[in-house]
Amino acid sequence: MLTVAGPAPSTIDTAQWTLWDEPVRVSVTDAGMLARAEDLVRGELDAIDVAASRMRSDSELASAGDGSEVSPLLAELVAVALSAARDTEGDVDPTVGAMLTSLGYDPDFGALVTTGATRHVQVGQLAVYRPPTWEQVRLDGQHLTIPEGVTLDLSVTMRARAVDRCAALIAATLDVGTLVSIGGDVATAGPSPRGGWPLLVRDGPVDPAANVGLPGGAAVSTASAHHRRWDTAEELLQHIVDPETGRPVRHAWRSATVAAFSALRATTVANTCLVREELAPSWLQALSAPARLVGHERSVRVFGTWPAAAET
């Protein structure tokens, strides 16, 4: 799937902006189609934001969950999040929204309302409440029921599904090759440049880098334990939570990068690696997934068909 990247062809043109506190990038193989591609992506991402953002009080998700019908788009985004939870035995769990809120990862710091059965976990001086898990969320067609005490946070799978949808939309509408990325989630569709789409995989400026070539119809996702962090009086916290304990993961890995045929699959596996910590290598080996783990000392381990020669 992956190769060592060559130089970027001069025919590629790219637009960039910021959404969800992440850089958005749209590249196409025909520069004359870039403006139309950007319009398609902006429209698609606006619709996803209105449907499913946890950070918007006016989103459809904010008022959904009483068993009534939701839009096809929100139903799809909830369905893929529940599927990721099922595939990872709950390690990628969309019902951690209340945990994140109580840890301070919310526009309204400290705002938390929980009712129903919960489990209490102490994190320093912060009270973290464990509501019912993803298994209690019900999606019957477009009818969504969210138990009391549960706040859905779809952001992990939502971003990945967004780049998959946007890449497919551009390729189908404009008949060009394209790469779409949001933060660490990257998806391609249509014909790729010769040698693949050149991609620099690096979590931060002090981390080791890899230059890979990504073919058309493939995806790469990087999950990081170091980007979204905030301080409390007790400790430095970050946004990847172990659903079993209610605590942020312990940083067994600085980052996990996975290649797959969809960004949704890639990000599901990458985020699971951070939650499974020391068990991640054996799990990746069993999956035969093309993957790259960066450890605390910035050592690199590669798995599957990830090209070791791409390391720089």
Secondary structure, DSSP 8 states (H G I E B T S, - for coil): --EE-----TT-EEEEEEETTEEEEEEESSGGGHHHHHHHHHHHHHHHHHHH-TT-TTSHHHH--EEEE--HHHHHHHHHHHHHHHHTTTSS-GGGHHHHHHHT-SSSTT-----SS-EEEEETTEEEEE---GGG-EEETTEEE--TT-----HHHHHHHHHHHHHHHHHHHH-S-EEEEETTEEEEES---TT-EEEEE-SSTTS--EEEEE-TT-EEEEEESSSSEEE-SS-EEES-B-TTTSSB---SEEEEEEEESSHHHHHHHHHHHHHHGGGHHHHHHHHT--EEEEETT--EEEETT--GGGB-
